[in-house]
Amino acid sequence: MARCAAVWPALFDIRLPSTLVQSVLDALPTPVFFKDRAGRYRGCNRAFTELMGKRPDELLGMSVFDLSPPELARVYQEADEALMLAGGEQRYEAEVQRPNGERLHVLFYKAAVRDEHGVVCGLVGTILDITERKALEHRLADLADRDALTGLLNRRAILAHLEGLHADRRQARQPLCLLMVDVDHFKSINDRFGHAIGDEALVRVAGCLRSNLRDGDRVGRIGGEEFLVVLGSTDLDDARGVAERLRQAVSQIMVETLGGMLQLTVSVGLASSLPDEDWAHVLGRADEGLYAAKRTGRDRVVVAQNEGRHLLSKDWRRS
Ligand SMILES: Nc1nc2c(ncn2[C@@H]2O[C@H](COP(=O)(O)OP(=O)(O)OP(=O)(O)O)[C@@H](O)[C@H]2O)c(=O)[nH]1
């Protein structure tokens, strides 16, 4: 790539030979550019030309719309105008598109440049590639929401999802349906076959629940062998169908053990939110439905009574 000498404007002729300034800028790994008051590129360093895939002379006089897709160019233009109006410095996150279409997450650092009369005559900007950092942040955020054994949402994440969705559905005056799903006789599975088989059973149940739900539904592991399913937009009749389908799907799971095939079953409590009902109450009623399913023989779905006991078996907000 050609050096960018002669592209840097006289504006940067700050009693240093401009070729020296340009050489210093070209030695930097960080893209640097300069725009005039009209937002046209008036200079840049080698890293910027490499990022944009253009020759230095091609870049001269271009606007952001000549160089970037319109949705990105609009972001840059708005930021540039705000900076040149206010003066000072600016820092923001955005994306940059390479000529091959690849998008980078970047941090822009820009500063207004003033002429000898103190009037803003352009800006200088640098671009820091933070793509890897962003990917790592997303990965960490995702890991923080996951249950380590099953990969499902963990208790905190599924309850946060429930709280958010419940608020939306309540505002739209639509009910929200929940399923509490608990593996039957799990303690005796651990006792008879060992914890490794118990863990495998949990992983298989988790996979089965996940693969039998639609995109808008969410499932999380909220306790040892207890799962919570938050259904997207589903009325009580449909939710009953979903619960029954999940129950049957789990009963098809066969876990191979040294003592033969282990068949799993789950009990399910289903509750549909009442108008103005708190999310923790709906959860409490689904829990009561689950315990009714356990009491009446397991491997079944019980729809929670609307009245509920209002004395929650657990305080879901705190637990
Ligand atoms: N293998 C394994 N076991 C777990 C895990 N978390 C909790 N458990 C066990 O799950 C068992 C749950 O037992 P209980 O709550 O008595 O319920 P249950 O035996 O399934 O009985 P019912 O629910 O009444 O059908 C306990 O023995 C816990 O130690 C885990 O991550 N892995």
The ligand as an SDF file (V2000), in Angstrom:
LIG
                    3D

 32 34  0  0  0  0  0  0  0  0999 V2000
  -27.2040  -36.0250   39.7350 N   0  0  0  0  0  0  0  0  0  0  0  0
  -27.6600  -34.8490   40.1890 C   0  0  0  0  0  0  0  0  0  0  0  0
  -28.5450  -34.8400   41.2150 N   0  0  0  0  0  0  0  0  0  0  0  0
  -29.0170  -33.6720   41.6510 C   0  0  0  0  0  0  0  0  0  0  0  0
  -28.6040  -32.4520   41.0770 C   0  0  0  0  0  0  0  0  0  0  0  0
  -29.2560  -31.4520   41.7250 N   0  0  0  0  0  0  0  0  0  0  0  0
  -30.0430  -32.0220   42.6670 C   0  0  0  0  0  0  0  0  0  0  0  0
  -29.9200  -33.3710   42.6270 N   0  0  0  0  0  0  0  0  0  0  0  0
  -30.5870  -34.3610   43.4620 C   0  0  0  0  0  0  0  0  0  0  0  0
  -31.9620  -34.4480   43.0620 O   0  0  0  0  0  0  0  0  0  0  0  0
  -32.6990  -35.1020   44.1320 C   0  0  0  0  0  0  0  0  0  0  0  0
  -34.0710  -34.4870   44.2280 C   0  0  0  0  0  0  0  0  0  0  0  0
  -34.8000  -35.2550   45.1040 O   0  0  0  0  0  0  0  0  0  0  0  0
  -36.2420  -34.8960   45.6850 P   0  0  0  0  0  0  0  0  0  0  0  0
  -36.3790  -33.3930   45.7260 O   0  0  0  0  0  0  0  0  0  0  0  0
  -36.4610  -35.6610   46.9300 O   0  0  0  0  0  0  0  0  0  0  0  0
  -37.2530  -35.3270   44.5710 O   0  0  0  0  0  0  0  0  0  0  0  0
  -37.4880  -36.6990   43.8160 P   0  0  0  0  0  0  0  0  0  0  0  0
  -36.6580  -37.8160   44.3240 O   0  0  0  0  0  0  0  0  0  0  0  0
  -37.3450  -36.3810   42.3490 O   0  0  0  0  0  0  0  0  0  0  0  0
  -38.9630  -37.0000   44.1470 O   0  0  0  0  0  0  0  0  0  0  0  0
  -40.2730  -36.4180   43.4920 P   0  0  0  0  0  0  0  0  0  0  0  0
  -39.9220  -35.0360   42.9660 O   0  0  0  0  0  0  0  0  0  0  0  0
  -41.2580  -36.3550   44.6050 O   0  0  0  0  0  0  0  0  0  0  0  0
  -40.6700  -37.3230   42.3830 O   0  0  0  0  0  0  0  0  0  0  0  0
  -31.8500  -34.9040   45.3750 C   0  0  0  0  0  0  0  0  0  0  0  0
  -31.3390  -36.1490   45.7640 O   0  0  0  0  0  0  0  0  0  0  0  0
  -30.6760  -34.0120   44.9270 C   0  0  0  0  0  0  0  0  0  0  0  0
  -29.4620  -34.3240   45.5700 O   0  0  0  0  0  0  0  0  0  0  0  0
  -27.6350  -32.5060   40.0140 C   0  0  0  0  0  0  0  0  0  0  0  0
  -27.2030  -31.4970   39.4400 O   0  0  0  0  0  0  0  0  0  0  0  0
  -27.2120  -33.7240   39.6070 N   0  0  0  0  0  0  0  0  0  0  0  0
  1  2  1  0
  2  3  2  0
  2 32  1  0
  3  4  1  0
  4  5  2  0
  4  8  1  0
  5  6  1  0
  5 30  1  0
  6  7  2  0
  7  8  1  0
  8  9  1  0
  9 10  1  0
  9 28  1  0
 10 11  1  0
 11 12  1  0
 11 26  1  0
 12 13  1  0
 13 14  1  0
 14 15  2  0
 14 16  1  0
 14 17  1  0
 17 18  1  0
 18 19  2  0
 18 20  1  0
 18 21  1  0
 21 22  1  0
 22 23  2  0
 22 24  1  0
 22 25  1  0
 26 27  1  0
 26 28  1  0
 28 29  1  0
 30 31  2  0
 30 32  1  0
M  END
$$$$
